[in-house]
Amino acid sequence: MRSRRLDYSESTRSALVESAVELFTKRGYAGTSLDEVAKRARVTKGALYHHFSGKQALFEAAFDAVESLVYDRLQKIMTGKGTAWERALGGLKAFIGSCLDPAYQRIAIHEAPVVMGWERWREAEEQCSFGLVRSGLQLLVDAGEVEPVPVEVTSRLLFGALSSAATEIASAADPKKVGAEIEDVIVRMLLRVRRPADEVPERPAAG
C-alpha cells in the first residue's frame, strides 16, 4: 500500500509544478521567483528545495509537464480511430492547436531554448515529438497512403518544418492566422506524395 507520506510528497511536487507552469507562462523565467512559486503552491520554500535543486530544475519540470500534455494528446490521436491519413491530419491539426496554447508558447518555444540551452532543449524536443512524427509517417507508408519515402530522412525534414512552424506561430502577431496558413502548407506538401485513392490498399474488415 502507498504511504500517506508518499502521496503527500507527490501532491506537493505536482502543486509546485502546476504553480511553476502558471507563473512561468505569465511572467517568464526571469520574472518568476521561487518564493512566488512556493506561495502559490501553498508550501514552504524548504519543501520546494526538497523536490527541486533550484529554479532551472523547476523550469525543466514545468517544461516536461507542458510537453507531456501535448505528447499524450497527439499520441491518442495517432493511435486512435480512422485511416492513417486521417490520423496524420488529426495529429497535425492538434499540434497546430497546441502551438496556440499560451503555456506551450511561452515555456516550450520561447523560454526553453534559452533556459535549458539549445542542445538540451532540442534533445528533449526530439525525445517527445520526433518519435511521433516518424511513427506517423511510417504508418502512412505502411498503409500505402503515400509513396514510399526514406522514413528517417523525411521524418527529420518534417520535424524541422514543424519546429520552425511552432516558432513562427508563437512569434506571430496573429497566431491563429499563421497556424491556419502553416497547416494548409504542410497538408499541401503531404498531398504531393499521397497516392491516389484508387491505389491505396483496402483495409481488412474489422472482426
C-alpha positions in Angstrom: 0.0 0.0 0.0 1.1 3.5 -0.7 2.1 5.6 2.3 0.4 8.9 3.2 3.9 10.5 3.2 4.5 9.4 -0.4 1.1 10.6 -1.5 1.7 14.0 0.2 5.2 14.2 -1.4 3.8 13.6 -4.9 0.9 16.0 -4.4 3.4 18.7 -3.1 5.5 18.2 -6.2 2.5 18.4 -8.5 1.3 21.6 -6.9 4.8 23.1 -7.3 4.9 22.1 -11.0 1.4 23.4 -11.6 2.3 26.7 -9.9 5.5 27.0 -11.9 3.7 26.4 -15.2 1.2 29.2 -14.5 3.8 31.7 -13.3 6.4 30.9 -16.0 3.6 31.3 -18.6 2.5 34.7 -17.2 5.9 36.2 -16.2 8.6 34.2 -17.9 11.6 32.6 -16.3 13.4 35.8 -15.3 10.2 37.4 -13.9 9.3 34.4 -11.7 10.8 33.9 -8.2 10.9 30.6 -6.2 9.2 32.4 -3.3 6.2 33.1 -5.6 6.0 29.6 -6.8 6.1 28.2 -3.3 3.5 30.7 -2.1 1.1 29.9 -4.9 1.5 26.2 -4.3 0.9 26.8 -0.6 4.1 25.1 0.5 7.3 26.3 2.2 10.4 27.1 0.2 12.1 24.3 2.1 9.5 21.9 0.6 10.3 23.3 -2.8 14.0 22.7 -2.3 13.2 19.1 -1.2 11.9 18.4 -4.7 14.0 20.7 -6.9 17.6 21.8 -6.7 16.8 25.2 -7.9 14.9 27.4 -10.4 16.2 25.7 -13.5 15.3 22.2 -12.3 11.8 23.5 -11.5 11.6 25.1 -15.0 12.6 21.8 -16.6 9.9 20.0 -14.7 7.4 22.6 -15.9 8.7 22.1 -19.5 8.3 18.3 -19.1 4.7 18.8 -17.9 3.7 21.0 -20.8 5.4 18.8 -23.3 3.8 15.7 -21.8 0.3 17.1 -22.3 1.0 17.8 -25.9 2.6 14.3 -26.4 -0.3 12.5 -24.8 -2.8 14.4 -26.8 -1.0 13.7 -30.1 -0.3 10.0 -29.3 -4.0 9.4 -28.5 -4.9 10.8 -32.0 -2.1 8.9 -33.8 -3.1 5.6 -32.3 -6.9 6.2 -32.4 -9.6 5.5 -35.0 -9.6 6.4 -38.6 -7.2 5.8 -41.5 -3.5 6.5 -41.2 -4.1 9.6 -43.4 -7.0 10.8 -41.1 -4.9 10.3 -38.0 -1.9 12.1 -39.5 -4.0 15.1 -40.4 -5.7 15.0 -37.0 -2.3 14.9 -35.3 -1.1 17.9 -37.4 -4.2 19.9 -36.5 -3.8 19.1 -32.8 -0.1 20.1 -32.9 -1.0 23.5 -34.5 -3.6 23.9 -31.8 -1.0 23.2 -29.1 1.2 25.9 -30.6 -1.6 28.4 -29.8 -1.6 27.4 -26.1 0.0 30.2 -24.0 1.8 27.8 -21.7 3.3 25.8 -24.6 4.3 29.0 -26.5 6.0 30.7 -23.5 7.6 27.7 -21.8 8.4 25.2 -24.6 9.0 27.5 -27.5 10.3 30.9 -26.2 11.9 30.2 -22.9 13.2 26.6 -23.0 16.0 27.1 -25.6 17.4 30.0 -23.5 16.9 28.5 -20.0 17.9 24.9 -20.9 20.4 25.6 -23.7 19.7 24.9 -27.3 21.2 21.4 -27.4 19.4 20.2 -24.2 16.1 21.7 -25.5 16.5 20.1 -28.9 17.2 16.8 -27.4 14.1 17.0 -25.2 12.0 18.0 -28.1 13.2 15.1 -30.2 12.5 12.6 -27.4 9.0 14.0 -27.1 7.9 14.9 -30.7 10.2 13.3 -33.2 9.1 9.8 -32.4 5.5 10.7 -33.2 6.5 12.3 -36.5 8.4 9.2 -37.5 5.8 6.7 -36.4 3.1 8.8 -38.1 5.0 8.8 -41.4 5.8 5.1 -41.1 2.0 4.4 -40.7 1.3 6.4 -43.8 3.9 4.4 -45.8 2.8 1.0 -44.4 -0.8 1.8 -45.2 0.1 2.7 -48.7 -1.3 6.2 -48.2 1.8 7.9 -49.5 4.6 6.9 -51.9 7.5 5.0 -50.4 9.9 7.6 -49.0 13.0 7.3 -46.8 11.2 7.4 -43.4 14.1 8.6 -41.2 15.3 11.4 -43.5 11.8 12.5 -44.4 10.8 12.5 -40.7 13.8 14.7 -39.9 12.7 17.2 -42.6 9.1 17.2 -41.3 10.2 17.5 -37.7 12.4 20.5 -38.7 9.5 22.1 -40.5 7.1 21.6 -37.6 9.7 23.0 -35.1 10.0 26.1 -37.3 6.2 26.3 -37.6 5.9 26.3 -33.8 8.3 29.3 -33.6 6.5 31.2 -36.3 3.1 30.7 -34.7 4.3 31.6 -31.2 6.0 34.8 -32.5 3.2 35.9 -34.9 1.0 39.0 -34.3 -1.9 36.8 -35.4 -1.1 33.2 -34.3 -4.4 31.7 -35.4 -4.0 33.1 -38.9 -0.4 31.9 -39.2 -1.3 28.5 -37.7 -4.0 28.0 -40.4 -1.6 29.0 -43.1 1.1 26.6 -41.9 -1.4 23.8 -41.6 -2.5 24.4 -45.2 1.0 24.4 -46.5 2.0 21.2 -44.7 -1.1 19.4 -45.9 -0.3 20.5 -49.5 3.2 19.1 -49.1 1.9 15.8 -47.9 -0.6 15.7 -50.8 2.3 15.8 -53.2 3.4 12.3 -52.0 0.0 10.9 -51.4 -1.2 8.1 -53.6 -4.5 8.4 -55.5 -7.4 6.9 -53.6 -7.8 4.1 -56.0 -4.2 3.0 -55.4 -4.5 2.8 -51.6 -4.8 -0.8 -50.5 -8.1 -1.5 -48.8 -8.0 -2.1 -45.0 -9.2 -5.6 -43.9 -12.6 -5.6 -42.4 -12.7 -5.4 -38.6 -13.5 -8.5 -36.6 
